[in-house]
Amino acid sequence: MISRIRSGWKALRGNFWAALAVDVVLLISVFVLISMWQTRNLPDDEHTPLLEAVWLDDMRAESILVSGETGVVYFFAPWCFYCKKSIDNLDDLVSSGQLAWARVVALEYESLDDVREFIKETNVSLPVLLGGPQTSNDWQIRGFPTYFVIDGDGSIVSRSVGYSTKIGLQARVWM
């Protein structure tokens, strides 16, 4: 039995296209399973939890969530390496008009200066809110960055944890 499996595996690996297809399916499967595990406890397909937070300095917006428009709520921590690398993708989507709105929410910061330094380093122009432990609990934030795509009715349509490219964010918004 084991010899049949080994010979079948060698035959599969000997065919370039079949081997490539198996590799791609395995990679996609691993990615999907990891993503499902990371987002297992996040709010899903429901109205968004309340987002009661204060604005950082003079950065303001009309409201926290924009009714009738799809947007993104992005939770970050100033010490998070991946947050620093991915937040510009979100900022670019909003500034180019490909995304109607986005709000970034700082969590797990030690001081306002930490948040200000993060914003200065990343050149973020989006409105920044300051969340706290209650915000983390309400939204079930366990890792950074965490993204929620919110539709015009205020429902969560997509959620993700970890680095996301601009294309990845666009795909989540379009779904």
C-alpha beads as a LAMMPS data file, in Angstrom:
LAMMPS data file: protein, C-alpha beads

175 atoms
174 bonds

1 atom types
1 bond types

-500.0 500.0 xlo xhi
-500.0 500.0 ylo yhi
-500.0 500.0 zlo zhi

Masses

1 110.0

Atoms # bond

1 1 1 0.000 0.000 0.000
2 1 1 2.746 2.475 0.953
3 1 1 4.691 1.616 -2.200
4 1 1 1.612 2.451 -4.328
5 1 1 1.277 5.814 -2.586
6 1 1 4.972 6.566 -3.128
7 1 1 4.849 5.637 -6.800
8 1 1 1.698 7.713 -7.289
9 1 1 3.320 10.686 -5.547
10 1 1 6.456 10.384 -7.714
11 1 1 4.325 10.221 -10.848
12 1 1 2.395 13.317 -9.752
13 1 1 5.578 15.232 -8.938
14 1 1 7.001 14.191 -12.328
15 1 1 4.233 16.058 -14.146
16 1 1 4.999 19.779 -13.879
17 1 1 1.426 21.056 -14.291
18 1 1 -0.108 18.505 -11.939
19 1 1 2.555 19.225 -9.317
20 1 1 1.992 22.964 -9.696
21 1 1 -1.775 22.545 -9.328
22 1 1 -1.348 20.461 -6.163
23 1 1 1.089 23.015 -4.716
24 1 1 -1.264 25.913 -5.448
25 1 1 -4.237 24.099 -3.904
26 1 1 -2.175 23.256 -0.814
27 1 1 -0.959 26.859 -0.416
28 1 1 -4.447 28.298 -0.822
29 1 1 -5.837 25.739 1.626
30 1 1 -3.214 26.603 4.237
31 1 1 -3.863 30.337 3.773
32 1 1 -7.639 29.928 4.085
33 1 1 -7.362 27.712 7.158
34 1 1 -4.981 30.124 8.907
35 1 1 -7.245 33.067 8.067
36 1 1 -10.297 31.200 9.363
37 1 1 -8.476 30.374 12.593
38 1 1 -7.296 33.976 13.091
39 1 1 -10.772 35.434 12.611
40 1 1 -12.763 32.722 14.410
41 1 1 -13.808 34.941 17.348
42 1 1 -14.264 38.253 15.533
43 1 1 -17.773 39.662 15.090
44 1 1 -19.216 38.484 11.776
45 1 1 -22.255 39.202 9.616
46 1 1 -23.929 41.388 12.174
47 1 1 -24.276 45.040 12.961
48 1 1 -21.030 46.502 14.095
49 1 1 -20.378 46.812 17.804
50 1 1 -20.474 50.339 19.162
51 1 1 -17.321 52.258 18.485
52 1 1 -17.116 54.733 21.300
53 1 1 -13.721 56.353 21.134
54 1 1 -12.202 59.802 21.226
55 1 1 -10.496 61.458 18.289
56 1 1 -6.745 61.963 18.376
57 1 1 -5.875 65.665 18.507
58 1 1 -7.691 67.624 15.819
59 1 1 -8.200 64.725 13.391
60 1 1 -11.954 64.621 12.932
61 1 1 -14.543 63.180 10.630
62 1 1 -18.267 63.696 10.239
63 1 1 -18.980 60.448 12.075
64 1 1 -17.253 57.262 13.073
65 1 1 -19.106 55.075 10.542
66 1 1 -20.460 56.489 7.294
67 1 1 -24.015 55.419 6.499
68 1 1 -24.670 54.351 2.921
69 1 1 -20.982 53.896 2.055
70 1 1 -18.713 50.862 2.357
71 1 1 -15.597 51.477 4.404
72 1 1 -12.993 49.929 6.671
73 1 1 -12.375 50.092 10.414
74 1 1 -8.685 49.324 11.023
75 1 1 -7.414 48.488 14.513
76 1 1 -3.696 48.916 15.162
77 1 1 -1.148 49.100 17.936
78 1 1 1.698 51.637 17.698
79 1 1 4.297 48.952 18.467
80 1 1 3.027 46.608 15.705
81 1 1 5.522 46.088 12.858
82 1 1 2.864 44.858 10.386
83 1 1 0.599 47.785 11.217
84 1 1 3.362 50.187 10.192
85 1 1 3.841 48.338 6.913
86 1 1 0.162 47.919 5.973
87 1 1 -1.611 51.100 7.046
88 1 1 -0.357 53.024 4.014
89 1 1 -2.228 50.564 1.763
90 1 1 -5.476 51.599 3.437
91 1 1 -4.558 55.288 3.326
92 1 1 -3.792 55.008 -0.418
93 1 1 -7.142 53.354 -1.172
94 1 1 -9.070 56.140 0.538
95 1 1 -6.998 58.984 -0.911
96 1 1 -7.350 57.548 -4.447
97 1 1 -11.146 57.294 -4.062
98 1 1 -11.224 53.490 -4.375
99 1 1 -12.620 53.267 -0.839
100 1 1 -15.227 55.720 0.481
101 1 1 -13.949 55.955 4.059
102 1 1 -11.731 54.381 6.680
103 1 1 -11.185 54.897 10.381
104 1 1 -8.072 53.792 12.193
105 1 1 -8.372 52.935 15.866
106 1 1 -5.325 52.861 18.146
107 1 1 -5.311 50.178 20.818
108 1 1 -2.742 48.972 23.351
109 1 1 -0.791 52.218 23.391
110 1 1 1.113 53.456 26.420
111 1 1 0.764 57.161 25.698
112 1 1 -0.711 59.547 23.162
113 1 1 2.848 60.324 22.084
114 1 1 3.215 56.689 20.958
115 1 1 0.159 57.070 18.734
116 1 1 1.312 60.446 17.401
117 1 1 4.745 58.999 16.594
118 1 1 3.136 56.094 14.736
119 1 1 0.991 58.504 12.696
120 1 1 4.019 60.694 11.955
121 1 1 6.187 57.713 10.884
122 1 1 3.521 56.295 8.592
123 1 1 2.201 59.640 7.230
124 1 1 -1.390 58.547 7.807
125 1 1 -3.970 61.141 6.827
126 1 1 -7.013 59.142 7.976
127 1 1 -9.000 60.100 11.071
128 1 1 -7.537 58.372 14.143
129 1 1 -9.550 57.268 17.151
130 1 1 -8.238 56.198 20.521
131 1 1 -9.754 52.951 21.729
132 1 1 -9.279 51.181 25.023
133 1 1 -9.821 47.808 26.657
134 1 1 -13.604 48.035 26.207
135 1 1 -13.159 48.671 22.472
136 1 1 -10.906 45.610 22.233
137 1 1 -13.492 43.504 24.052
138 1 1 -16.448 44.773 22.036
139 1 1 -14.723 44.086 18.717
140 1 1 -12.926 40.916 19.944
141 1 1 -9.495 42.215 18.892
142 1 1 -6.775 39.637 19.608
143 1 1 -4.133 40.551 17.030
144 1 1 -2.909 43.459 14.940
145 1 1 -3.714 44.811 12.500
146 1 1 -7.382 43.794 12.412
147 1 1 -9.637 45.027 9.594
148 1 1 -13.420 45.109 9.339
149 1 1 -15.156 46.005 6.075
150 1 1 -18.454 47.690 6.946
151 1 1 -21.191 48.045 4.325
152 1 1 -23.540 50.990 3.932
153 1 1 -26.070 49.406 6.311
154 1 1 -23.497 49.135 9.100
155 1 1 -23.037 45.364 8.798
156 1 1 -19.686 43.593 8.836
157 1 1 -19.109 42.031 5.426
158 1 1 -15.471 41.005 5.790
159 1 1 -12.848 40.745 8.502
160 1 1 -9.178 39.983 8.552
161 1 1 -6.185 39.865 10.858
162 1 1 -2.621 40.559 9.778
163 1 1 -0.844 42.305 6.940
164 1 1 -2.899 43.024 3.841
165 1 1 -1.763 44.386 0.514
166 1 1 -3.670 47.080 -1.326
167 1 1 -5.030 44.423 -3.703
168 1 1 -6.075 42.272 -0.727
169 1 1 -7.958 45.185 0.814
170 1 1 -9.636 45.987 -2.511
171 1 1 -10.730 42.358 -2.861
172 1 1 -12.261 42.363 0.625
173 1 1 -14.161 45.566 -0.100
174 1 1 -15.468 44.325 -3.459
175 1 1 -16.698 40.977 -2.075

Bonds

1 1 1 2
2 1 2 3
3 1 3 4
4 1 4 5
5 1 5 6
6 1 6 7
7 1 7 8
8 1 8 9
9 1 9 10
10 1 10 11
11 1 11 12
12 1 12 13
13 1 13 14
14 1 14 15
15 1 15 16
16 1 16 17
17 1 17 18
18 1 18 19
19 1 19 20
20 1 20 21
21 1 21 22
22 1 22 23
23 1 23 24
24 1 24 25
25 1 25 26
26 1 26 27
27 1 27 28
28 1 28 29
29 1 29 30
30 1 30 31
31 1 31 32
32 1 32 33
33 1 33 34
34 1 34 35
35 1 35 36
36 1 36 37
37 1 37 38
38 1 38 39
39 1 39 40
40 1 40 41
41 1 41 42
42 1 42 43
43 1 43 44
44 1 44 45
45 1 45 46
46 1 46 47
47 1 47 48
48 1 48 49
49 1 49 50
50 1 50 51
51 1 51 52
52 1 52 53
53 1 53 54
54 1 54 55
55 1 55 56
56 1 56 57
57 1 57 58
58 1 58 59
59 1 59 60
60 1 60 61
61 1 61 62
62 1 62 63
63 1 63 64
64 1 64 65
65 1 65 66
66 1 66 67
67 1 67 68
68 1 68 69
69 1 69 70
70 1 70 71
71 1 71 72
72 1 72 73
73 1 73 74
74 1 74 75
75 1 75 76
76 1 76 77
77 1 77 78
78 1 78 79
79 1 79 80
80 1 80 81
81 1 81 82
82 1 82 83
83 1 83 84
84 1 84 85
85 1 85 86
86 1 86 87
87 1 87 88
88 1 88 89
89 1 89 90
90 1 90 91
91 1 91 92
92 1 92 93
93 1 93 94
94 1 94 95
95 1 95 96
96 1 96 97
97 1 97 98
98 1 98 99
99 1 99 100
100 1 100 101
101 1 101 102
102 1 102 103
103 1 103 104
104 1 104 105
105 1 105 106
106 1 106 107
107 1 107 108
108 1 108 109
109 1 109 110
110 1 110 111
111 1 111 112
112 1 112 113
113 1 113 114
114 1 114 115
115 1 115 116
116 1 116 117
117 1 117 118
118 1 118 119
119 1 119 120
120 1 120 121
121 1 121 122
122 1 122 123
123 1 123 124
124 1 124 125
125 1 125 126
126 1 126 127
127 1 127 128
128 1 128 129
129 1 129 130
130 1 130 131
131 1 131 132
132 1 132 133
133 1 133 134
134 1 134 135
135 1 135 136
136 1 136 137
137 1 137 138
138 1 138 139
139 1 139 140
140 1 140 141
141 1 141 142
142 1 142 143
143 1 143 144
144 1 144 145
145 1 145 146
146 1 146 147
147 1 147 148
148 1 148 149
149 1 149 150
150 1 150 151
151 1 151 152
152 1 152 153
153 1 153 154
154 1 154 155
155 1 155 156
156 1 156 157
157 1 157 158
158 1 158 159
159 1 159 160
160 1 160 161
161 1 161 162
162 1 162 163
163 1 163 164
164 1 164 165
165 1 165 166
166 1 166 167
167 1 167 168
168 1 168 169
169 1 169 170
170 1 170 171
171 1 171 172
172 1 172 173
173 1 173 174
174 1 174 175
